[in-house]
Every structure is written in C-alpha cells, then in structure tokens.
C-alpha cells in the first residue's frame, strides 16, 4: 500500500461517516373522548316588549284604583257627615249652576232657607247628642218632601237650604208652609227622651240677574220675617 494512502476500509468508513440517528417521530396524543359539557339552562326571561306591556298594565291598574279613591273622597267632600245630605260647599256650587240656568233659559227656580226654632234649648237641656239626633230627623223629613231633582243641604248649625227646580213664588211659599208643618210633627229619640222642634222657612225665587249672595240674602230675610211672625202668633 503506498505510503500516505489510507486503507480502503478506512476510506469507506470515512466516506460513510458515523451513522446518524433519526430523530424520533413525535407521537400523536390520543385525546380522551370529549365529554359533553352540561350547561345549566337559564330560565327564559320575557323580552323587553312583554316586560314593558306588563309594567304599563300594572301602572294602569294603580291609576284606576287611585281615580276611584279620589272620586270617593271628592264625593265625601260634598256631604255633611252628620246628616248625610249635601253640605254648604255642594249647595253653593248648585246654586251658582241654578242661577246660570235661570239666566240662560228663563226657567223658574226657588231657594228655601230654613232655621230650626229653639234648637239651642235642645242642646242645653239634653246635650249635643240629642241635637244631632234632631238634625238627622229634620234632614230625613226634608228629603222625603222634595223631588229627586231638588237639593236639600245643611249649610251650618241648625240651618238648611233647599233648591227647588221649576218652582214659582207661589209654589215656593206653599212648600215652605208644608215643610214647617212636617218638621213640627217630627220627633227624634235620644237616651229614651222624645224630642221635637219647630222650624221657620223663608222662600225666594231666583232672578236672572241674581248673584248667589243676593239670592241667599233675600231668602234669609224671608226666613227671619217668618220667624218673627211665628213668634208673634
């Protein structure tokens, strides 16, 4: 073998070189079968339109209830709590309406003004409970002697006023006498005691140019004139 020449086996080895190891093939992971994820179902909520409609309905019911309560309160505001007839507030409103009607249509209407005779004596002798019983009895009598279209009102203390529609002066004075007689026959019982009282009634027809205060003043003067006549009789 010439000097300096490598052995054939050495050349082959040098040519081939050391064996290279191949990198390992990555193994694919075997994933476990996916488990079904259970999601809790949320309760279904009504949509915005449905919720709005429900809220509107609720508010409407509240409004209707409030209106009903207001109507009751307004009605009670016009009623005398003792006698359950209209009070002065209701009377003044109806008197203004009657005067406007008389002025516009030329119809007739009358105002009667009533004051009980010696009512103070009943309170002094038997107490205010007796006076209250007498006032309730008088209000009941007045209500039975007028038409449904007429008005009976307690305007304070032992004073009552009546508005009579389609009633001229003659009929108004006749009605005043009838009411005086009816009240004179009326009795009320309190604590076992029978009570009675008299009444003086003045009448005035409503005139087209009347103001409410003028009509009341004229009926009031007629009532005092009647009271003086009864005392003198």
Secondary structure, 3 states (H helix, E strand, C coil): CCCCCCCHHHHHHHHHCCCCCCCCCCCCCCCCCCCCCCCCCCCCCCCHHHHHHHHHHHHHHHHHHHHHHHHHHHHHHCECCCCCCECHHHHHHHHHHHHHHHHHHCCCEEEEEEEEECHHHHHHHHCHHHHHHHHHHHHHHHHHCCCCCCEEEEEECCEEEEEEECCCHHHHHHHHHHHHHHHHCCEEEECCEEEECEEEEEEEECCCCCCHHHHHHHHHHHHHHHHHHHHHC
